[in-house]
Amino acid sequence: MTFDSIFWVALQSSMILGLVHGINPCGHSWLVLAPFVYGEKRGRRVFSLTLAFASGTTLACLLIGLTLGSISLTIPASFTWYVDVITFTLLLVLGLILIVKPSLLHSHDHDHDHAHEHGHGPHDHAHEHDHHDHHHDHAHGHDHGCACHGPATRSITIWGLFSIGFMNMIVPCPTVALMYTYALDSGSVLKGTAVFGVYAAGTAVALGGVIYAIYKATSLVRTLEQDWVEPLVMRTAGVMTIAFGMYSLYTSV
C-alpha cells in the first residue's frame, strides 16, 4: 500500500478540522459537555466526563471510517473519475454554503440562551425584596440534590455522555464532509479509518483543552460563545473543504 500525497493532505486537513471543531460552540463539541463541568471541583471527575464524551466520538469516527473504507473497495476502478467529479462538486457546493451562509447547515440555539439571560435580570430586580428567602430556598435545593449523587448516578452520567458523543458523530457535522468523500474514494480501509481517527484525535485534544480551561476559569465560556466564533469556524471549514476538493480532483486527472 502506498500513501500518496492526497492521503497526507487529507490526514493533515482532518487534524486541523478536528481541532477547530473541538473549540466550535456547537452541539457536537464542548457545549454539550460544559453543563456537566460547571462548578465541578474535582479534577478527576472532570477528566472522566471529558474522556467519556471524547471516547464516544472517537469510536463513532473509527466505525464510520472503517465502513466507508470498506465501501470504497467495492467501487470499480473505471468509475473512479466519475466519483472524483461528483465528490468535488459536492464539496464545492458544501464549502460555498459554509462560507456564504455558515449558520444554514450548522447552528445551535444561541438565541434561546441569550433571551433567558436577558429576561433573568428584570426578574431579579422585580423580586428584590424576596431575595433573601429565594436565596435560602435555592441553596437548600442545591444541597439536597448534591447529597443524592451516588456512584450509580455518576456512572449513568458517564455512560450517557459516552452515548451522546457517539451519536453526535453518527449524525454528521458539515466539517466531516472532507473525510467522508476521501474515505469513499480511498480504496483502502486503513486510509479511510485513519483520516477519521485523526479527526477524532484533533477534536478530543481541542475539547479537552476547552473543558480544562472552563474548569480553571469559566470566563472562557463567554469568549467562545460570542456570535462571531461559530461563523468563523464554519467559514474556515468551508475554505478547507473547497481547497481539498480542488486538490483531490487535480491529483486524479
C-alpha positions in Angstrom: 0.0 0.0 0.0 1.3 3.4 -1.0 0.5 6.6 1.0 0.1 9.1 -1.8 0.1 12.9 -1.4 -3.7 13.2 -1.3 -3.7 10.9 1.8 -1.3 13.1 3.7 -3.2 16.2 2.7 -6.4 14.5 3.9 -4.7 13.5 7.1 -3.5 17.0 7.9 -6.8 18.6 6.9 -8.6 16.2 9.2 -6.4 17.1 12.1 -6.9 20.8 11.6 -10.7 20.4 11.2 -10.8 18.2 14.3 -9.1 20.9 16.3 -11.3 23.8 15.1 -14.4 21.5 15.5 -13.4 20.9 19.2 -13.4 24.6 20.0 -16.6 25.4 18.0 -19.5 26.2 20.2 -21.9 23.7 18.7 -24.0 20.7 19.7 -21.2 18.4 18.5 -18.5 19.6 20.8 -17.7 21.1 24.2 -21.1 22.9 24.5 -22.8 19.6 25.3 -20.2 18.7 28.0 -19.9 22.1 29.6 -23.0 22.0 31.8 -21.7 18.9 33.5 -18.4 20.6 34.3 -19.7 24.0 35.6 -19.0 24.2 39.3 -17.3 20.8 39.5 -14.4 21.0 41.9 -12.9 17.5 41.4 -10.4 17.3 38.6 -10.7 13.6 38.3 -14.5 13.9 37.8 -14.0 16.5 35.0 -11.4 14.2 33.4 -13.8 11.2 33.5 -16.7 13.1 31.9 -14.5 14.6 29.2 -12.9 11.2 28.4 -16.3 9.5 28.2 -17.6 12.1 25.7 -14.4 12.0 23.6 -14.3 8.2 23.6 -17.8 8.0 22.2 -16.9 10.5 19.5 -13.7 8.5 18.7 -15.5 5.2 18.5 -18.1 6.6 16.1 -15.4 8.1 13.9 -13.5 4.9 13.7 -16.6 2.9 12.8 -17.6 5.4 10.1 -14.1 5.4 8.6 -14.0 1.6 8.6 -17.4 1.4 6.9 -16.6 3.9 4.2 -13.2 2.5 3.6 -14.8 -0.9 3.1 -17.4 0.5 0.7 -14.6 2.2 -1.3 -13.2 -1.2 -2.1 -16.3 -2.2 -4.0 -16.2 0.8 -6.4 -14.8 -0.3 -9.8 -11.6 1.5 -10.9 -13.4 2.6 -14.1 -15.8 4.6 -12.0 -13.1 6.4 -10.1 -13.0 9.6 -12.3 -16.8 10.0 -12.1 -16.7 9.6 -8.3 -14.0 12.2 -8.1 -16.0 14.7 -10.1 -19.2 14.0 -8.1 -17.4 14.4 -4.8 -15.6 17.6 -5.9 -19.0 19.1 -6.9 -20.5 18.2 -3.6 -17.5 19.6 -1.7 -17.6 22.8 -3.7 -21.3 23.3 -3.0 -21.0 22.5 0.7 -17.9 24.7 1.0 -19.6 27.7 -0.6 -22.6 27.2 1.7 -20.4 27.2 4.7 -18.6 30.3 3.6 -21.7 32.3 2.4 -24.3 31.1 5.0 -22.4 29.3 7.8 -25.5 29.0 10.0 -27.6 27.2 7.4 -26.2 23.8 8.0 -24.7 24.0 11.4 -26.1 26.1 14.3 -27.4 25.8 17.8 -29.8 27.7 20.0 -27.8 30.8 20.8 -30.9 33.0 20.8 -32.7 30.9 23.5 -29.8 31.2 25.9 -29.4 34.9 25.4 -33.1 35.5 25.8 -33.1 33.6 29.0 -30.2 35.6 30.4 -31.7 38.9 29.4 -35.1 38.1 30.9 -33.5 36.9 34.2 -32.2 40.4 35.2 -35.5 42.2 35.4 -36.9 39.2 37.2 -34.4 39.6 40.0 -35.0 43.4 40.3 -38.7 42.9 40.5 -38.4 40.5 43.4 -35.6 42.1 45.2 -37.5 42.2 48.5 -37.7 38.4 48.4 -34.1 37.9 47.6 -33.1 36.6 51.0 -35.9 33.9 51.0 -35.3 32.9 47.5 -31.6 32.5 48.0 -32.3 30.3 51.0 -34.6 28.0 49.1 -32.2 27.7 46.2 -29.3 26.8 48.4 -31.4 24.2 50.2 -32.5 22.6 47.0 -28.9 22.5 45.7 -27.5 20.9 48.8 -30.3 18.3 48.7 -29.6 17.4 45.1 -25.9 17.0 45.7 -26.5 14.7 48.6 -28.2 12.3 46.3 -25.4 12.0 43.8 -24.1 8.5 44.4 -21.9 6.1 42.3 -24.8 4.9 40.3 -25.8 8.4 39.2 -22.2 9.2 38.3 -21.9 6.0 36.3 -25.1 6.8 34.4 -23.8 10.3 33.6 -20.5 9.0 32.2 -22.3 6.4 30.0 -24.8 9.0 28.9 -22.0 11.3 27.8 -20.3 8.4 26.0 -23.6 7.7 24.1 -24.1 11.4 23.3 -20.5 11.6 22.0 -21.1 8.6 19.8 -24.4 9.8 18.4 -23.0 13.2 17.7 -20.7 11.7 15.1 -23.3 9.3 13.7 -25.3 12.4 12.9 -22.7 14.1 10.8 -21.3 17.6 11.2 -20.6 19.6 8.0 -16.9 19.7 8.9 -16.6 15.9 8.2 -17.6 16.1 4.6 -14.0 16.1 3.5 -13.3 12.9 5.4 -16.5 11.2 4.0 -15.5 12.0 0.4 -11.9 10.9 0.9 -12.8 7.7 2.6 -15.2 6.7 -0.1 -12.6 7.4 -2.7 -9.6 6.0 -0.9 -9.9 2.4 -1.9 -8.4 1.4 1.5 -9.9 0.5 4.8 -6.8 1.7 6.6 -6.7 5.1 4.9 -10.4 5.7 5.4 -10.2 4.8 9.1 -7.0 6.9 9.6 -8.5 10.2 8.4 -11.5 9.8 10.8 -9.2 8.7 13.6 -7.0 11.7 13.2 -10.1 14.0 13.1 -11.4 12.4 16.3 -8.0 12.9 17.9 -7.9 16.5 17.0 -11.4 17.0 18.3 -10.5 15.3 21.6 -7.4 17.4 22.1 -9.3 20.7 21.5 -12.3 19.6 23.5 -10.1 18.6 26.4 -8.3 21.9 26.3 -11.5 23.9 26.3 -13.0 21.9 29.2 -9.8 22.2 31.2 -9.9 26.0 30.7 -13.6 26.1 31.7 -12.7 24.0 34.8 -10.0 26.5 35.7 -11.6 29.7 34.6 -15.3 29.7 33.5 -15.0 33.1 31.9 -13.6 31.4 28.8 -17.2 30.2 28.0 -18.3 33.8 27.4 -15.5 34.3 24.9 -16.2 31.1 22.9 -20.0 31.8 22.9 -19.7 35.1 21.1 -21.7 35.2 17.9 -18.7 35.6 15.6 -16.9 32.4 16.7 -19.1 29.7 15.1 -19.4 31.5 11.7 -15.6 31.9 11.6 -15.1 28.2 12.3 -17.7 27.2 9.7 -16.1 29.6 7.0 -12.7 28.2 7.8 -14.1 24.6 7.3 -15.7 25.8 4.0 -12.4 27.1 2.6 -10.6 23.9 3.6 -13.3 21.8 2.1 -13.1 23.5 -1.3 -9.3 23.5 -1.3 -9.2 19.8 -0.5 -11.8 19.1 -3.2 -9.8 21.0 -5.8 -6.6 19.3 -4.9 -8.3 15.9 -4.9 -9.7 16.5 -8.4 -6.3 17.8 -9.6 -4.4 14.7 -8.4 -7.0 12.4 -10.1 -6.8 14.0 -13.6 
